[in-house]
Amino acid sequence: VFVPKMRKKMLYGNVRMFLAKTFHELARQKGCTIIKGNMVQDHVHMLISIPPKYAIAEVVGYLKGKSAIAVAR
């Protein structure tokens, strides 16, 4: 589970559909697979398969950072 900055309720509508595609693409770039995911208005639940060569925090930080940049653009 991870949360947008200051838990703003902004994960709905077009942003939700855009982020779903973005998360899958970013996970694929790291060699990960998103098995199951769910976005609520103020947080994200994600079950993800991560190769042993990556730390969990590294992959989640990558997903959060890159997706935030993509949304800001």
All heavy atoms as a GROMACS GRO file, in nm:
protein
  576
    1VAL      N    1   0.086  -0.117   0.000
    1VAL     CA    2   0.000   0.000   0.000
    1VAL      C    3   0.090   0.122   0.000
    1VAL      O    4   0.185   0.129   0.075
    1VAL     CB    5  -0.090   0.002   0.127
    1VAL    CG1    6  -0.168   0.131   0.134
    1VAL    CG2    7  -0.182  -0.116   0.129
    2PHE      N    8   0.059   0.218  -0.087
    2PHE     CA    9   0.128   0.346  -0.078
    2PHE      C   10   0.030   0.459  -0.102
    2PHE      O   11  -0.078   0.441  -0.155
    2PHE     CB   12   0.253   0.355  -0.165
    2PHE     CG   13   0.231   0.336  -0.312
    2PHE    CD1   14   0.200   0.443  -0.394
    2PHE    CD2   15   0.244   0.211  -0.370
    2PHE    CE1   16   0.183   0.426  -0.529
    2PHE    CE2   17   0.227   0.193  -0.505
    2PHE     CZ   18   0.197   0.302  -0.586
    3VAL      N   19   0.069   0.579  -0.058
    3VAL     CA   20  -0.021   0.692  -0.048
    3VAL      C   21   0.040   0.813  -0.119
    3VAL      O   22   0.160   0.836  -0.107
    3VAL     CB   23  -0.042   0.727   0.102
    3VAL    CG1   24  -0.141   0.839   0.119
    3VAL    CG2   25  -0.083   0.606   0.180
    4PRO      N   26  -0.041   0.892  -0.192
    4PRO     CA   27   0.010   1.017  -0.248
    4PRO      C   28   0.052   1.112  -0.136
    4PRO      O   29   0.010   1.097  -0.022
    4PRO     CB   30  -0.107   1.076  -0.326
    4PRO     CG   31  -0.202   0.965  -0.345
    4PRO     CD   32  -0.179   0.870  -0.232
    5LYS      N   33   0.132   1.211  -0.170
    5LYS     CA   34   0.181   1.307  -0.073
    5LYS      C   35   0.065   1.374   0.001
    5LYS      O   36  -0.030   1.419  -0.060
    5LYS     CB   37   0.266   1.412  -0.143
    5LYS     CG   38   0.351   1.493  -0.050
    5LYS     CD   39   0.447   1.575  -0.129
    5LYS     CE   40   0.549   1.638  -0.036
    5LYS     NZ   41   0.650   1.710  -0.108
    6MET      N   42   0.074   1.379   0.132
    6MET     CA   43  -0.026   1.440   0.220
    6MET      C   44  -0.165   1.380   0.201
    6MET      O   45  -0.265   1.445   0.229
    6MET     CB   46  -0.028   1.592   0.203
    6MET     CG   47   0.104   1.654   0.241
    6MET     SD   48   0.108   1.832   0.250
    6MET     CE   49   0.053   1.884   0.091
    7ARG      N   50  -0.173   1.257   0.149
    7ARG     CA   51  -0.297   1.180   0.137
    7ARG      C   52  -0.409   1.259   0.068
    7ARG      O   53  -0.524   1.259   0.111
    7ARG     CB   54  -0.341   1.130   0.274
    7ARG     CG   55  -0.426   1.006   0.268
    7ARG     CD   56  -0.424   0.936   0.403
    7ARG     NE   57  -0.512   0.823   0.405
    7ARG     CZ   58  -0.474   0.697   0.393
    7ARG    NH1   59  -0.350   0.667   0.376
    7ARG    NH2   60  -0.561   0.599   0.398
    8LYS      N   61  -0.375   1.327  -0.040
    8LYS     CA   62  -0.476   1.401  -0.117
    8LYS      C   63  -0.565   1.303  -0.191
    8LYS      O   64  -0.518   1.204  -0.245
    8LYS     CB   65  -0.408   1.494  -0.217
    8LYS     CG   66  -0.331   1.606  -0.152
    8LYS     CD   67  -0.271   1.696  -0.258
    8LYS     CE   68  -0.191   1.806  -0.194
    8LYS     NZ   69  -0.123   1.888  -0.292
    9LYS      N   70  -0.694   1.334  -0.196
    9LYS     CA   71  -0.790   1.246  -0.264
    9LYS      C   72  -0.793   1.284  -0.412
    9LYS      O   73  -0.876   1.363  -0.455
    9LYS     CB   74  -0.927   1.259  -0.200
    9LYS     CG   75  -0.927   1.213  -0.056
    9LYS     CD   76  -1.066   1.215   0.002
    9LYS     CE   77  -1.070   1.181   0.147
    9LYS     NZ   78  -1.011   1.059   0.188
   10MET      N   79  -0.701   1.225  -0.490
   10MET     CA   80  -0.692   1.263  -0.630
   10MET      C   81  -0.683   1.145  -0.726
   10MET      O   82  -0.667   1.165  -0.844
   10MET     CB   83  -0.573   1.356  -0.652
   10MET     CG   84  -0.441   1.299  -0.606
   10MET     SD   85  -0.306   1.418  -0.613
   10MET     CE   86  -0.303   1.467  -0.781
   11LEU      N   87  -0.695   1.023  -0.679
   11LEU     CA   88  -0.682   0.906  -0.765
   11LEU      C   89  -0.818   0.862  -0.817
   11LEU      O   90  -0.874   0.761  -0.774
   11LEU     CB   91  -0.615   0.791  -0.690
   11LEU     CG   92  -0.474   0.819  -0.641
   11LEU    CD1   93  -0.423   0.702  -0.560
   11LEU    CD2   94  -0.381   0.847  -0.757
   12TYR      N   95  -0.875   0.937  -0.910
   12TYR     CA   96  -1.005   0.904  -0.967
   12TYR      C   97  -1.011   0.950  -1.112
   12TYR      O   98  -0.927   1.026  -1.158
   12TYR     CB   99  -1.119   0.967  -0.886
   12TYR     CG  100  -1.105   1.115  -0.865
   12TYR    CD1  101  -1.154   1.205  -0.958
   12TYR    CD2  102  -1.042   1.165  -0.752
   12TYR    CE1  103  -1.140   1.341  -0.940
   12TYR    CE2  104  -1.027   1.302  -0.734
   12TYR     CZ  105  -1.077   1.389  -0.828
   12TYR     OH  106  -1.062   1.524  -0.810
   13GLY      N  107  -1.109   0.899  -1.185
   13GLY     CA  108  -1.133   0.941  -1.324
   13GLY      C  109  -1.018   0.910  -1.418
   13GLY      O  110  -0.963   0.800  -1.419
   14ASN      N  111  -0.981   1.009  -1.499
   14ASN     CA  112  -0.876   0.993  -1.599
   14ASN      C  113  -0.741   0.965  -1.535
   14ASN      O  114  -0.658   0.895  -1.592
   14ASN     CB  115  -0.867   1.118  -1.687
   14ASN     CG  116  -0.989   1.134  -1.774
   14ASN    OD1  117  -1.057   1.037  -1.804
   14ASN    ND2  118  -1.017   1.257  -1.813
   15VAL      N  119  -0.716   1.022  -1.417
   15VAL     CA  120  -0.589   0.998  -1.349
   15VAL      C  121  -0.574   0.850  -1.315
   15VAL      O  122  -0.468   0.791  -1.332
   15VAL     CB  123  -0.578   1.085  -1.221
   15VAL    CG1  124  -0.453   1.052  -1.143
   15VAL    CG2  125  -0.580   1.232  -1.257
   16ARG      N  126  -0.682   0.787  -1.271
   16ARG     CA  127  -0.679   0.645  -1.234
   16ARG      C  128  -0.646   0.558  -1.356
   16ARG      O  129  -0.562   0.469  -1.349
   16ARG     CB  130  -0.812   0.602  -1.174
   16ARG     CG  131  -0.815   0.455  -1.139
   16ARG     CD  132  -0.945   0.415  -1.079
   16ARG     NE  133  -0.947   0.463  -0.942
   16ARG     CZ  134  -1.050   0.455  -0.862
   16ARG    NH1  135  -1.163   0.403  -0.903
   16ARG    NH2  136  -1.042   0.498  -0.738
   17MET      N  137  -0.710   0.584  -1.467
   17MET     CA  138  -0.684   0.504  -1.588
   17MET      C  139  -0.543   0.526  -1.640
   17MET      O  140  -0.475   0.433  -1.680
   17MET     CB  141  -0.788   0.537  -1.696
   17MET     CG  142  -0.927   0.488  -1.659
   17MET     SD  143  -1.050   0.500  -1.789
   17MET     CE  144  -1.040   0.669  -1.840
   18PHE      N  145  -0.495   0.651  -1.634
   18PHE     CA  146  -0.359   0.682  -1.678
   18PHE      C  147  -0.257   0.612  -1.588
   18PHE      O  148  -0.161   0.553  -1.636
   18PHE     CB  149  -0.336   0.834  -1.674
   18PHE     CG  150  -0.195   0.874  -1.702
   18PHE    CD1  151  -0.144   0.869  -1.830
   18PHE    CD2  152  -0.112   0.915  -1.598
   18PHE    CE1  153  -0.012   0.905  -1.856
   18PHE    CE2  154   0.019   0.951  -1.623
   18PHE     CZ  155   0.069   0.946  -1.752
   19LEU      N  156  -0.279   0.617  -1.456
   19LEU     CA  157  -0.185   0.554  -1.363
   19LEU      C  158  -0.182   0.403  -1.376
   19LEU      O  159  -0.076   0.342  -1.358
   19LEU     CB  160  -0.218   0.593  -1.219
   19LEU     CG  161  -0.169   0.730  -1.175
   19LEU    CD1  162  -0.218   0.760  -1.034
   19LEU    CD2  163  -0.018   0.740  -1.182
   20ALA      N  164  -0.294   0.341  -1.405
   20ALA     CA  165  -0.296   0.195  -1.420
   20ALA      C  166  -0.202   0.153  -1.532
   20ALA      O  167  -0.120   0.062  -1.515
   20ALA     CB  168  -0.438   0.147  -1.448
   21LYS      N  169  -0.210   0.221  -1.646
   21LYS     CA  170  -0.121   0.190  -1.758
   21LYS      C  171   0.024   0.221  -1.722
   21LYS      O  172   0.116   0.145  -1.753
   21LYS     CB  173  -0.161   0.271  -1.881
   21LYS     CG  174  -0.296   0.234  -1.937
   21LYS     CD  175  -0.332   0.326  -2.051
   21LYS     CE  176  -0.477   0.308  -2.091
   21LYS     NZ  177  -0.519   0.407  -2.190
   22THR      N  178   0.045   0.334  -1.656
   22THR     CA  179   0.180   0.377  -1.620
   22THR      C  180   0.244   0.280  -1.522
   22THR      O  181   0.362   0.244  -1.539
   22THR     CB  182   0.175   0.518  -1.558
   22THR    OG1  183   0.111   0.607  -1.650
   22THR    CG2  184   0.314   0.570  -1.529
   23PHE      N  185   0.171   0.236  -1.420
   23PHE     CA  186   0.227   0.140  -1.324
   23PHE      C  187   0.269   0.011  -1.392
   23PHE      O  188   0.376  -0.044  -1.364
   23PHE     CB  189   0.127   0.109  -1.212
   23PHE     CG  190   0.114   0.217  -1.109
   23PHE    CD1  191  -0.009   0.247  -1.054
   23PHE    CD2  192   0.224   0.288  -1.064
   23PHE    CE1  193  -0.022   0.346  -0.958
   23PHE    CE2  194   0.213   0.388  -0.969
   23PHE     CZ  195   0.089   0.416  -0.916
   24HIS      N  196   0.187  -0.040  -1.482
   24HIS     CA  197   0.221  -0.165  -1.551
   24HIS      C  198   0.346  -0.147  -1.638
   24HIS      O  199   0.433  -0.234  -1.641
   24HIS     CB  200   0.103  -0.214  -1.635
   24HIS     CG  201  -0.002  -0.283  -1.555
   24HIS    ND1  202   0.009  -0.413  -1.512
   24HIS    CD2  203  -0.120  -0.238  -1.507
   24HIS    CE1  204  -0.097  -0.446  -1.442
   24HIS    NE2  205  -0.178  -0.342  -1.437
   25GLU      N  206   0.356  -0.036  -1.706
   25GLU     CA  207   0.472  -0.010  -1.791
   25GLU      C  208   0.600   0.005  -1.707
   25GLU      O  209   0.704  -0.052  -1.740
   25GLU     CB  210   0.449   0.117  -1.874
   25GLU     CG  211   0.566   0.158  -1.960
   25GLU     CD  212   0.604   0.055  -2.065
   25GLU    OE1  213   0.515  -0.018  -2.111
   25GLU    OE2  214   0.723   0.048  -2.101
   26LEU      N  215   0.592   0.080  -1.599
   26LEU     CA  216   0.710   0.099  -1.512
   26LEU      C  217   0.752  -0.032  -1.447
   26LEU      O  218   0.872  -0.060  -1.436
   26LEU     CB  219   0.680   0.204  -1.406
   26LEU     CG  220   0.663   0.347  -1.457
   26LEU    CD1  221   0.613   0.437  -1.345
   26LEU    CD2  222   0.792   0.400  -1.514
   27ALA      N  223   0.657  -0.113  -1.405
   27ALA     CA  224   0.690  -0.242  -1.344
   27ALA      C  225   0.758  -0.333  -1.446
   27ALA      O  226   0.854  -0.402  -1.414
   27ALA     CB  227   0.564  -0.309  -1.289
   28ARG      N  228   0.710  -0.331  -1.569
   28ARG     CA  229   0.770  -0.413  -1.674
   28ARG      C  230   0.914  -0.371  -1.700
   28ARG      O  231   1.002  -0.454  -1.723
   28ARG     CB  232   0.688  -0.400  -1.803
   28ARG     CG  233   0.728  -0.500  -1.911
   28ARG     CD  234   0.644  -0.487  -2.036
   28ARG     NE  235   0.648  -0.354  -2.094
   28ARG     CZ  236   0.750  -0.305  -2.165
   28ARG    NH1  237   0.857  -0.378  -2.185
   28ARG    NH2  238   0.745  -0.183  -2.215
   29GLN      N  239   0.943  -0.241  -1.692
   29GLN     CA  240   1.080  -0.192  -1.713
   29GLN      C  241   1.176  -0.246  -1.607
   29GLN      O  242   1.294  -0.265  -1.634
   29GLN     CB  243   1.082  -0.039  -1.712
   29GLN     CG  244   1.020   0.024  -1.833
   29GLN     CD  245   1.014   0.175  -1.823
   29GLN    OE1  246   1.070   0.236  -1.732
   29GLN    NE2  247   0.946   0.236  -1.919
   30LYS      N  248   1.128  -0.271  -1.487
   30LYS     CA  249   1.211  -0.326  -1.379
   30LYS      C  250   1.208  -0.478  -1.375
   30LYS      O  251   1.268  -0.539  -1.287
   30LYS     CB  252   1.164  -0.272  -1.243
   30LYS     CG  253   1.207  -0.132  -1.214
   30LYS     CD  254   1.353  -0.128  -1.178
   30LYS     CE  255   1.390   0.007  -1.123
   30LYS     NZ  256   1.531   0.014  -1.089
   31GLY      N  257   1.133  -0.541  -1.467
   31GLY     CA  258   1.124  -0.686  -1.468
   31GLY      C  259   1.024  -0.740  -1.366
   31GLY      O  260   1.031  -0.856  -1.328
   32CYS      N  261   0.934  -0.656  -1.321
   32CYS     CA  262   0.833  -0.694  -1.222
   32CYS      C  263   0.699  -0.720  -1.291
   32CYS      O  264   0.677  -0.677  -1.403
   32CYS     CB  265   0.815  -0.582  -1.120
   32CYS     SG  266   0.966  -0.539  -1.034
   33THR      N  267   0.611  -0.786  -1.220
   33THR     CA  268   0.476  -0.813  -1.270
   33THR      C  269   0.376  -0.770  -1.164
   33THR      O  270   0.385  -0.813  -1.049
   33THR     CB  271   0.458  -0.963  -1.298
   33THR    OG1  272   0.560  -1.006  -1.386
   33THR    CG2  273   0.322  -0.990  -1.360
   34ILE      N  274   0.280  -0.688  -1.204
   34ILE     CA  275   0.173  -0.651  -1.113
   34ILE      C  276   0.066  -0.760  -1.122
   34ILE      O  277   0.004  -0.778  -1.227
   34ILE     CB  278   0.115  -0.513  -1.147
   34ILE    CG1  279   0.222  -0.406  -1.129
   34ILE    CG2  280  -0.006  -0.483  -1.058
   34ILE    CD1  281   0.181  -0.267  -1.168
   35ILE      N  282   0.048  -0.832  -1.015
   35ILE     CA  283  -0.045  -0.944  -1.012
   35ILE      C  284  -0.187  -0.893  -0.987
   35ILE      O  285  -0.281  -0.934  -1.053
   35ILE     CB  286  -0.004  -1.046  -0.905
   35ILE    CG1  287   0.134  -1.101  -0.939
   35ILE    CG2  288  -0.107  -1.157  -0.892
   35ILE    CD1  289   0.200  -1.179  -0.829
   36LYS      N  290  -0.199  -0.804  -0.892
   36LYS     CA  291  -0.330  -0.750  -0.859
   36LYS      C  292  -0.311  -0.609  -0.804
   36LYS      O  293  -0.215  -0.582  -0.733
   36LYS     CB  294  -0.397  -0.838  -0.754
   36LYS     CG  295  -0.542  -0.809  -0.730
   36LYS     CD  296  -0.602  -0.914  -0.638
   36LYS     CE  297  -0.750  -0.886  -0.621
   36LYS     NZ  298  -0.813  -0.986  -0.536
   37GLY      N  299  -0.401  -0.520  -0.837
   37GLY     CA  300  -0.392  -0.384  -0.786
   37GLY      C  301  -0.528  -0.320  -0.775
   37GLY      O  302  -0.623  -0.360  -0.842
   38ASN      N  303  -0.536  -0.221  -0.687
   38ASN     CA  304  -0.660  -0.148  -0.667
   38ASN      C  305  -0.625  -0.007  -0.623
   38ASN      O  306  -0.540   0.013  -0.537
   38ASN     CB  307  -0.745  -0.217  -0.560
   38ASN     CG  308  -0.880  -0.153  -0.543
   38ASN    OD1  309  -0.927  -0.080  -0.630
   38ASN    ND2  310  -0.944  -0.180  -0.432
   39MET      N  311  -0.690   0.092  -0.685
   39MET     CA  312  -0.669   0.230  -0.646
   39MET      C  313  -0.797   0.285  -0.584
   39MET      O  314  -0.904   0.274  -0.640
   39MET     CB  315  -0.634   0.316  -0.768
   39MET     CG  316  -0.492   0.302  -0.810
   39MET     SD  317  -0.451   0.419  -0.938
   39MET     CE  318  -0.423   0.307  -1.072
   40VAL      N  319  -0.782   0.339  -0.466
   40VAL     CA  320  -0.890   0.408  -0.398
   40VAL      C  321  -0.859   0.557  -0.414
   40VAL      O  322  -0.754   0.593  -0.464
   40VAL     CB  323  -0.897   0.365  -0.250
   40VAL    CG1  324  -1.022   0.415  -0.182
   40VAL    CG2  325  -0.891   0.214  -0.238
   41GLN      N  326  -0.946   0.646  -0.371
   41GLN     CA  327  -0.924   0.789  -0.394
   41GLN      C  328  -0.796   0.842  -0.332
   41GLN      O  329  -0.737   0.936  -0.383
   41GLN     CB  330  -1.043   0.869  -0.341
   41GLN     CG  331  -1.166   0.852  -0.424
   41GLN     CD  332  -1.282   0.929  -0.369
   41GLN    OE1  333  -1.277   0.978  -0.256
   41GLN    NE2  334  -1.387   0.939  -0.447
   42ASP      N  335  -0.752   0.784  -0.222
   42ASP     CA  336  -0.635   0.840  -0.154
   42ASP      C  337  -0.520   0.742  -0.128
   42ASP      O  338  -0.426   0.776  -0.060
   42ASP     CB  339  -0.678   0.906  -0.023
   42ASP     CG  340  -0.735   0.807   0.075
   42ASP    OD1  341  -0.762   0.693   0.036
   42ASP    OD2  342  -0.754   0.845   0.192
   43HIS      N  343  -0.526   0.621  -0.183
   43HIS     CA  344  -0.414   0.529  -0.171
   43HIS      C  345  -0.424   0.417  -0.275
   43HIS      O  346  -0.525   0.401  -0.340
   43HIS     CB  347  -0.401   0.472  -0.029
   43HIS     CG  348  -0.517   0.389   0.015
   43HIS    ND1  349  -0.633   0.443   0.065
   43HIS    CD2  350  -0.534   0.255   0.018
   43HIS    CE1  351  -0.716   0.347   0.096
   43HIS    NE2  352  -0.659   0.230   0.069
   44VAL      N  353  -0.313   0.341  -0.287
   44VAL     CA  354  -0.302   0.234  -0.386
   44VAL      C  355  -0.267   0.104  -0.316
   44VAL      O  356  -0.176   0.101  -0.233
   44VAL     CB  357  -0.192   0.268  -0.490
   44VAL    CG1  358  -0.173   0.155  -0.589
   44VAL    CG2  359  -0.222   0.398  -0.562
   45HIS      N  360  -0.339  -0.004  -0.348
   45HIS     CA  361  -0.305  -0.139  -0.303
   45HIS      C  362  -0.246  -0.210  -0.424
   45HIS      O  363  -0.303  -0.203  -0.533
   45HIS     CB  364  -0.430  -0.217  -0.260
   45HIS     CG  365  -0.495  -0.165  -0.138
   45HIS    ND1  366  -0.478  -0.224  -0.016
   45HIS    CD2  367  -0.577  -0.060  -0.118
   45HIS    CE1  368  -0.548  -0.157   0.074
   45HIS    NE2  369  -0.609  -0.057   0.014
   46MET      N  370  -0.133  -0.280  -0.406
   46MET     CA  371  -0.070  -0.347  -0.519
   46MET      C  372   0.000  -0.474  -0.472
   46MET      O  373   0.075  -0.471  -0.374
   46MET     CB  374   0.030  -0.252  -0.584
   46MET     CG  375   0.082  -0.299  -0.716
   46MET     SD  376   0.199  -0.183  -0.791
   46MET     CE  377   0.100  -0.038  -0.811
   47LEU      N  378  -0.028  -0.584  -0.540
   47LEU     CA  379   0.043  -0.709  -0.519
   47LEU      C  380   0.135  -0.724  -0.639
   47LEU      O  381   0.088  -0.733  -0.752
   47LEU     CB  382  -0.053  -0.828  -0.510
   47LEU     CG  383   0.008  -0.965  -0.496
   47LEU    CD1  384   0.089  -0.975  -0.368
   47LEU    CD2  385  -0.099  -1.072  -0.499
   48ILE      N  386   0.265  -0.722  -0.614
   48ILE     CA  387   0.361  -0.718  -0.724
   48ILE      C  388   0.469  -0.823  -0.703
   48ILE      O  389   0.514  -0.847  -0.591
   48ILE     CB  390   0.421  -0.576  -0.735
   48ILE    CG1  391   0.512  -0.562  -0.854
   48ILE    CG2  392   0.489  -0.533  -0.609
   48ILE    CD1  393   0.550  -0.419  -0.887
   49SER      N  394   0.507  -0.888  -0.812
   49SER     CA  395   0.613  -0.987  -0.808
   49SER      C  396   0.744  -0.917  -0.848
   49SER      O  397   0.755  -0.864  -0.958
   49SER     CB  398   0.582  -1.099  -0.908
   49SER     OG  399   0.690  -1.187  -0.919
   50ILE      N  400   0.841  -0.917  -0.754
   50ILE     CA  401   0.967  -0.845  -0.774
   50ILE      C  402   1.081  -0.947  -0.778
   50ILE      O  403   1.092  -1.032  -0.690
   50ILE     CB  404   0.990  -0.745  -0.660
   50ILE    CG1  405   0.875  -0.644  -0.655
   50ILE    CG2  406   1.123  -0.674  -0.674
   50ILE    CD1  407   0.878  -0.551  -0.536
   51PRO      N  408   1.169  -0.937  -0.880
   51PRO     CA  409   1.284  -1.028  -0.885
   51PRO      C  410   1.375  -1.008  -0.762
   51PRO      O  411   1.382  -0.897  -0.708
   51PRO     CB  412   1.358  -0.987  -1.012
   51PRO     CG  413   1.265  -0.902  -1.089
   51PRO     CD  414   1.166  -0.846  -0.993
   52PRO      N  415   1.444  -1.112  -0.719
   52PRO     CA  416   1.526  -1.102  -0.598
   52PRO      C  417   1.641  -1.003  -0.608
   52PRO      O  418   1.695  -0.961  -0.505
   52PRO     CB  419   1.579  -1.244  -0.577
   52PRO     CG  420   1.526  -1.328  -0.684
   52PRO     CD  421   1.441  -1.247  -0.773
   53LYS      N  422   1.680  -0.962  -0.727
   53LYS     CA  423   1.792  -0.869  -0.738
   53LYS      C  424   1.755  -0.726  -0.699
   53LYS      O  425   1.843  -0.642  -0.680
   53LYS     CB  426   1.852  -0.871  -0.879
   53LYS     CG  427   1.765  -0.814  -0.987
   53LYS     CD  428   1.837  -0.822  -1.121
   53LYS     CE  429   1.755  -0.759  -1.232
   53LYS     NZ  430   1.829  -0.762  -1.358
   54TYR      N  431   1.625  -0.697  -0.684
   54TYR     CA  432   1.579  -0.563  -0.644
   54TYR      C  433   1.522  -0.567  -0.503
   54TYR      O  434   1.454  -0.661  -0.465
   54TYR     CB  435   1.469  -0.512  -0.738
   54TYR     CG  436   1.513  -0.486  -0.878
   54TYR    CD1  437   1.459  -0.557  -0.984
   54TYR    CD2  438   1.609  -0.391  -0.907
   54TYR    CE1  439   1.498  -0.535  -1.114
   54TYR    CE2  440   1.650  -0.367  -1.038
   54TYR     CZ  441   1.594  -0.439  -1.140
   54TYR     OH  442   1.634  -0.416  -1.269
   55ALA      N  443   1.548  -0.461  -0.428
   55ALA     CA  444   1.486  -0.444  -0.297
   55ALA      C  445   1.344  -0.393  -0.318
   55ALA      O  446   1.316  -0.322  -0.414
   55ALA     CB  447   1.564  -0.346  -0.211
   56ILE      N  448   1.254  -0.430  -0.228
   56ILE     CA  449   1.115  -0.387  -0.239
   56ILE      C  450   1.106  -0.235  -0.236
   56ILE      O  451   1.036  -0.174  -0.319
   56ILE     CB  452   1.031  -0.448  -0.125
   56ILE    CG1  453   1.028  -0.600  -0.139
   56ILE    CG2  454   0.889  -0.392  -0.126
   56ILE    CD1  455   0.973  -0.672  -0.020
   57ALA      N  456   1.178  -0.172  -0.145
   57ALA     CA  457   1.173  -0.026  -0.132
   57ALA      C  458   1.223   0.042  -0.260
   57ALA      O  459   1.173   0.148  -0.299
   57ALA     CB  460   1.256   0.019  -0.013
   58GLU      N  461   1.321  -0.018  -0.325
   58GLU     CA  462   1.375   0.038  -0.449
   58GLU      C  463   1.269   0.039  -0.559
   58GLU      O  464   1.251   0.139  -0.628
   58GLU     CB  465   1.496  -0.044  -0.494
   58GLU     CG  466   1.559   0.002  -0.622
   58GLU     CD  467   1.674  -0.089  -0.665
   58GLU    OE1  468   1.714  -0.176  -0.587
   58GLU    OE2  469   1.720  -0.071  -0.778
   59VAL      N  470   1.198  -0.070  -0.575
   59VAL     CA  471   1.095  -0.080  -0.680
   59VAL      C  472   0.977   0.012  -0.650
   59VAL      O  473   0.928   0.083  -0.737
   59VAL     CB  474   1.049  -0.226  -0.698
   59VAL    CG1  475   0.932  -0.235  -0.794
   59VAL    CG2  476   1.164  -0.312  -0.746
   60VAL      N  477   0.931   0.012  -0.525
   60VAL     CA  478   0.818   0.098  -0.489
   60VAL      C  479   0.856   0.245  -0.503
   60VAL      O  480   0.779   0.326  -0.554
   60VAL     CB  481   0.768   0.067  -0.346
   60VAL    CG1  482   0.664   0.168  -0.301
   60VAL    CG2  483   0.710  -0.073  -0.341
   61GLY      N  484   0.976   0.281  -0.462
   61GLY     CA  485   1.023   0.419  -0.480
   61GLY      C  486   1.030   0.458  -0.627
   61GLY      O  487   0.993   0.570  -0.665
   62TYR      N  488   1.074   0.366  -0.710
   62TYR     CA  489   1.080   0.389  -0.854
   62TYR      C  490   0.940   0.411  -0.911
   62TYR      O  491   0.916   0.506  -0.987
   62TYR     CB  492   1.148   0.270  -0.922
   62TYR     CG  493   1.156   0.277  -1.071
   62TYR    CD1  494   1.250   0.357  -1.134
   62TYR    CD2  495   1.069   0.204  -1.152
   62TYR    CE1  496   1.258   0.364  -1.272
   62TYR    CE2  497   1.075   0.210  -1.289
   62TYR     CZ  498   1.171   0.290  -1.349
   62TYR     OH  499   1.178   0.297  -1.486
   63LEU      N  500   0.846   0.324  -0.874
   63LEU     CA  501   0.708   0.336  -0.922
   63LEU      C  502   0.645   0.469  -0.878
   63LEU      O  503   0.582   0.538  -0.957
   63LEU     CB  504   0.621   0.220  -0.871
   63LEU     CG  505   0.649   0.083  -0.931
   63LEU    CD1  506   0.564  -0.022  -0.860
   63LEU    CD2  507   0.620   0.082  -1.078
   64LYS      N  508   0.663   0.504  -0.751
   64LYS     CA  509   0.604   0.628  -0.700
   64LYS      C  510   0.667   0.751  -0.766
   64LYS      O  511   0.596   0.843  -0.805
   64LYS     CB  512   0.623   0.637  -0.548
   64LYS     CG  513   0.533   0.546  -0.469
   64LYS     CD  514   0.559   0.555  -0.321
   64LYS     CE  515   0.513   0.688  -0.268
   64LYS     NZ  516   0.518   0.694  -0.121
   65GLY      N  517   0.798   0.751  -0.777
   65GLY     CA  518   0.868   0.866  -0.832
   65GLY      C  519   0.836   0.890  -0.979
   65GLY      O  520   0.800   1.001  -1.020
   66LYS      N  521   0.848   0.786  -1.058
   66LYS     CA  522   0.825   0.800  -1.203
   66LYS      C  523   0.680   0.827  -1.235
   66LYS      O  524   0.649   0.904  -1.326
   66LYS     CB  525   0.874   0.676  -1.278
   66LYS     CG  526   1.023   0.654  -1.272
   66LYS     CD  527   1.096   0.764  -1.344
   66LYS     CE  528   1.244   0.736  -1.344
   66LYS     NZ  529   1.322   0.836  -1.414
   67SER      N  530   0.587   0.766  -1.160
   67SER     CA  531   0.446   0.791  -1.186
   67SER      C  532   0.408   0.933  -1.145
   67SER      O  533   0.325   0.997  -1.212
   67SER     CB  534   0.358   0.688  -1.114
   67SER     OG  535   0.372   0.700  -0.975
   68ALA      N  536   0.466   0.986  -1.038
   68ALA     CA  537   0.438   1.123  -0.997
   68ALA      C  538   0.485   1.223  -1.104
   68ALA      O  539   0.416   1.320  -1.134
   68ALA     CB  540   0.505   1.153  -0.863
   69ILE      N  541   0.602   1.196  -1.160
   69ILE     CA  542   0.652   1.283  -1.267
   69ILE      C  543   0.560   1.276  -1.389
   69ILE      O  544   0.529   1.378  -1.451
   69ILE     CB  545   0.797   1.241  -1.304
   69ILE    CG1  546   0.891   1.276  -1.190
   69ILE    CG2  547   0.841   1.310  -1.433
   69ILE    CD1  548   1.030   1.217  -1.205
   70ALA      N  549   0.515   1.156  -1.422
   70ALA     CA  550   0.425   1.140  -1.539
   70ALA      C  551   0.293   1.213  -1.519
   70ALA      O  552   0.241   1.275  -1.612
   70ALA     CB  553   0.401   0.992  -1.566
   71VAL      N  554   0.237   1.208  -1.398
   71VAL     CA  555   0.111   1.276  -1.371
   71VAL      C  556   0.130   1.427  -1.375
   71VAL      O  557   0.046   1.501  -1.427
   71VAL     CB  558   0.052   1.231  -1.235
   71VAL    CG1  559  -0.062   1.321  -1.192
   71VAL    CG2  560   0.006   1.088  -1.243
   72ALA      N  561   0.242   1.473  -1.322
   72ALA     CA  562   0.269   1.619  -1.320
   72ALA      C  563   0.282   1.674  -1.462
   72ALA      O  564   0.243   1.788  -1.488
   72ALA     CB  565   0.395   1.647  -1.239
   73ARG      N  566   0.336   1.594  -1.551
   73ARG     CA  567   0.350   1.640  -1.691
   73ARG      C  568   0.216   1.648  -1.756
   73ARG      O  569   0.185   1.723  -1.839
   73ARG     CB  570   0.440   1.546  -1.769
   73ARG     CG  571   0.583   1.560  -1.729
   73ARG     CD  572   0.672   1.477  -1.817
   73ARG     NE  573   0.809   1.493  -1.770
   73ARG     CZ  574   0.905   1.411  -1.797
   73ARG    NH1  575   0.882   1.305  -1.870
   73ARG    NH2  576   1.025   1.433  -1.751
   0.00000   0.00000   0.00000
